[in-house]
Amino acid sequence: MPLIAVDAMGGDRAPAIPVRGAIRALAENSELQVTLVGVQDLIQREIDSV
């Protein structure tokens, strides 16, 4: 089972784009494990909005 760490605060539209990408990757491959790295409150807010 692959483990992927994602810098959720990197990029112009962070954390929206990295979080959405991680969710999409998990939807396509349920065997993945994804760790989102960054400001937890901002990441959680984005996850909750999807």
DSSP file (Angstrom, degrees, kcal/mol; ACC not computed):
  #  RESIDUE AA STRUCTURE BP1 BP2  ACC     N-H-->O    O-->H-N    N-H-->O    O-->H-N    TCO  KAPPA ALPHA  PHI   PSI    X-CA   Y-CA   Z-CA
    1    1 A M              0   0    0      0, 0.0    31,-0.1     0, 0.0     2,-0.1   0.000 360.0 360.0 360.0 114.5    0.0    0.0    0.0
    2    2 A P        -     0   0    0      0, 0.0    31,-2.2     0, 0.0     2,-0.5  -0.398 360.0-151.0 -69.1 139.2    1.7    3.2   -1.2
    3    3 A L  E     -a   33   0A   0     29,-0.2     2,-0.4    -2,-0.1    31,-0.2  -0.959  14.0-171.7-111.4 125.8    2.0    6.1    1.3
    4    4 A I  E     -a   34   0A   0     29,-3.1    31,-2.8    -2,-0.5     2,-0.5  -0.971  11.1-155.8-121.6 130.1    2.1    9.6   -0.2
    5    5 A A  E     -a   35   0A   0     -2,-0.4     2,-0.5    29,-0.2    31,-0.2  -0.907  13.8-163.5-102.7 131.7    2.8   12.8    1.6
    6    6 A V  E     -a   36   0A   0     29,-3.0    31,-3.3    -2,-0.5     2,-1.3  -0.964  21.4-135.2-120.5 127.0    1.4   15.9    0.1
    7    7 A D  E >   -a   37   0A   0     -2,-0.5     3,-1.2    29,-0.2    31,-0.2  -0.682  25.2-174.2 -75.2  97.4    2.4   19.5    0.9
    8    8 A A  T 3  S+     0   0    0     29,-2.0    11,-0.2    -2,-1.3    -1,-0.2   0.596  76.8  56.3 -74.3 -10.2   -1.1   20.9    1.1
    9    9 A M  T 3  S+     0   0    0     28,-0.7     2,-0.3     5,-0.2    -1,-0.2   0.429  86.0  99.0-101.6   0.3    0.2   24.5    1.6
   10   10 A G    <   +     0   0    0     -3,-1.2     3,-0.1     3,-0.1     2,-0.1  -0.617  64.0  37.3 -88.5 147.2    2.2   24.6   -1.6
   11   11 A G  S >  S-     0   0    0     -2,-0.3     3,-0.8     1,-0.1     6,-0.0  -0.240  93.4 -73.0 103.9 168.3    1.0   26.2   -4.8
   12   12 A D  T 3  S+     0   0    0      1,-0.2    -1,-0.1    -2,-0.1    -2,-0.0   0.806 126.8  35.7 -72.2 -31.4   -1.1   29.2   -5.8
   13   13 A R  T 3> S-     0   0    0     -3,-0.1     4,-1.8     2,-0.1     3,-0.4  -0.196  95.7-173.3-119.6  42.2   -4.5   27.8   -4.7
   14   14 A A  T <4  +     0   0    0     -3,-0.8    -5,-0.2     1,-0.3    -3,-0.1  -0.534  56.9  13.6 -80.6 149.6   -3.5   25.9   -1.6
   15   15 A P  T  > S+     0   0    0      0, 0.0     4,-2.4     0, 0.0    -1,-0.3  -0.979 120.0  62.5 -89.3   5.4   -4.9   24.1    0.2
   16   16 A A  H  > S+     0   0    0     -3,-0.4     4,-2.5     1,-0.2     5,-0.2   0.930 107.3  41.0 -56.6 -53.7   -7.9   23.7   -2.1
   17   17 A I  H  X S+     0   0    0     -4,-1.8     4,-2.5     1,-0.2     5,-0.2   0.935 116.6  46.5 -67.7 -47.6   -6.1   22.1   -5.1
   18   18 A P  H  > S+     0   0    0      0, 0.0     4,-2.2     0, 0.0    -1,-0.2   0.905 114.7  48.5 -61.5 -38.4   -3.8   19.7   -3.2
   19   19 A V  H  X S+     0   0    0     -4,-2.4     4,-2.4   -11,-0.2    -2,-0.2   0.939 112.8  46.9 -66.1 -46.1   -6.7   18.5   -0.9
   20   20 A R  H  X S+     0   0    0     -4,-2.5     4,-2.3    -5,-0.3    -1,-0.2   0.886 111.8  51.8 -63.2 -38.0   -9.0   17.9   -3.9
   21   21 A G  H  X S+     0   0    0     -4,-2.5     4,-2.5    -5,-0.2    -1,-0.2   0.899 109.3  49.5 -64.6 -40.3   -6.2   16.1   -5.7
   22   22 A A  H  X S+     0   0    0     -4,-2.2     4,-2.2     2,-0.2    -2,-0.2   0.913 111.3  49.1 -64.7 -42.5   -5.6   13.8   -2.7
   23   23 A I  H  X S+     0   0    0     -4,-2.4     4,-2.0     2,-0.2    -2,-0.2   0.905 111.8  49.3 -63.5 -41.4   -9.3   13.1   -2.4
   24   24 A R  H  X S+     0   0    0     -4,-2.3     4,-1.8     2,-0.2    -2,-0.2   0.915 109.5  51.4 -64.6 -42.7   -9.5   12.3   -6.1
   25   25 A A  H  X S+     0   0    0     -4,-2.5     4,-1.7     1,-0.2    -2,-0.2   0.904 110.5  49.0 -61.4 -40.9   -6.5   10.0   -5.9
   26   26 A L  H  < S+     0   0    0     -4,-2.2    -1,-0.2     1,-0.2    -2,-0.2   0.860 108.4  53.8 -66.6 -35.4   -8.0    8.1   -2.9
   27   27 A A  H  < S+     0   0    0     -4,-2.0     3,-0.3     1,-0.2    -1,-0.2   0.850 113.1  43.5 -66.3 -33.5  -11.3    7.7   -4.9
   28   28 A E  H  < S+     0   0    0     -4,-1.8     2,-0.3     1,-0.3    -2,-0.2   0.738 128.5  24.8 -83.8 -24.2   -9.4    6.2   -7.8
   29   29 A N    ><  -     0   0    0     -4,-1.7     3,-1.7    -5,-0.2    -1,-0.3  -0.791  60.3-173.4-145.6  96.8   -7.2    3.9   -5.6
   30   30 A S  T 3  S+     0   0    0     -2,-0.3    -4,-0.1     1,-0.3    -1,-0.1   0.573  81.7  69.6 -69.7  -8.7   -8.5    2.9   -2.2
   31   31 A E  T 3  S+     0   0    0      2,-0.1    -1,-0.3    -5,-0.0    -5,-0.1   0.581  79.5 100.7 -85.1  -9.4   -5.2    1.2   -1.4
   32   32 A L    <   -     0   0    0     -3,-1.7     2,-0.4    -7,-0.2   -29,-0.2  -0.381  59.5-152.7 -71.6 151.9   -3.4    4.5   -1.2
   33   33 A Q  E     -a    3   0A   0    -31,-2.2   -29,-3.1    -2,-0.1     2,-0.5  -1.000  15.2-167.4-120.2 128.2   -2.6    6.2    2.1
   34   34 A V  E     -a    4   0A   0     -2,-0.4     2,-0.5   -31,-0.2   -29,-0.2  -0.967  10.0-166.2-121.4 130.4   -2.3   10.0    1.9
   35   35 A T  E     -a    5   0A   0    -31,-2.8   -29,-3.0    -2,-0.5     2,-0.5  -0.971  12.3-151.2-112.5 120.9   -0.9   12.3    4.5
   36   36 A L  E     -a    6   0A   0     -2,-0.5     2,-0.5   -31,-0.2   -29,-0.2  -0.818  12.1-156.8 -92.8 126.1   -1.6   16.0    4.0
   37   37 A V  E     +a    7   0A   0    -31,-3.3   -29,-2.0    -2,-0.5   -28,-0.7  -0.887  46.5  56.5-108.4 129.4    1.1   18.2    5.5
   38   38 A G  S    S-     0   0    0     -2,-0.5     2,-0.7   -30,-0.2     3,-0.1  -0.990  94.0  -5.7 153.3-157.2    0.4   21.8    6.5
   39   39 A V     >  -     0   0    0     -2,-0.3     4,-2.4     1,-0.2     3,-0.3  -0.600  58.2-151.6 -75.4 111.0   -1.9   24.0    8.6
   40   40 A Q  H  > S+     0   0    0     -2,-0.7     4,-3.0     1,-0.2     5,-0.2   0.862  89.8  52.7 -56.8 -44.0   -4.4   21.5   10.0
   41   41 A D  H  > S+     0   0    0      1,-0.2     4,-2.1     2,-0.2    -1,-0.2   0.907 112.4  45.0 -61.0 -42.4   -7.3   23.9   10.5
   42   42 A L  H  > S+     0   0    0     -3,-0.3     4,-1.8     2,-0.2    -1,-0.2   0.897 114.7  48.2 -68.7 -40.3   -7.1   25.1    6.8
   43   43 A I  H  X S+     0   0    0     -4,-2.4     4,-2.5     2,-0.2    -2,-0.2   0.933 112.3  48.6 -65.2 -45.7   -6.7   21.6    5.5
   44   44 A Q  H  X S+     0   0    0     -4,-3.0     4,-2.7     1,-0.2    -2,-0.2   0.895 108.6  53.9 -63.1 -39.9   -9.7   20.4    7.6
   45   45 A R  H  X S+     0   0    0     -4,-2.1     4,-1.1    -5,-0.2    -1,-0.2   0.900 110.5  47.2 -60.0 -40.8  -11.8   23.3    6.4
   46   46 A E  H  X S+     0   0    0     -4,-1.8     4,-0.7     2,-0.2     3,-0.3   0.909 111.1  50.4 -68.7 -41.9  -11.1   22.4    2.8
   47   47 A I  H >< S+     0   0    0     -4,-2.5     3,-1.0     1,-0.2    -2,-0.2   0.923 109.9  51.4 -60.3 -43.9  -11.8   18.7    3.4
   48   48 A D  H 3< S+     0   0    0     -4,-2.7    -1,-0.2     1,-0.2    -2,-0.2   0.773 106.3  55.1 -64.7 -26.4  -15.2   19.6    5.0
   49   49 A S  H 3<        0   0    0     -4,-1.1    -1,-0.2    -3,-0.3    -2,-0.2   0.618 360.0 360.0 -84.6 -12.1  -16.1   21.8    2.1
   50   50 A V    <<        0   0    0     -3,-1.0    -1,-0.2    -4,-0.7    -2,-0.2   0.473 360.0 360.0 -81.3 360.0  -15.7   19.0   -0.5
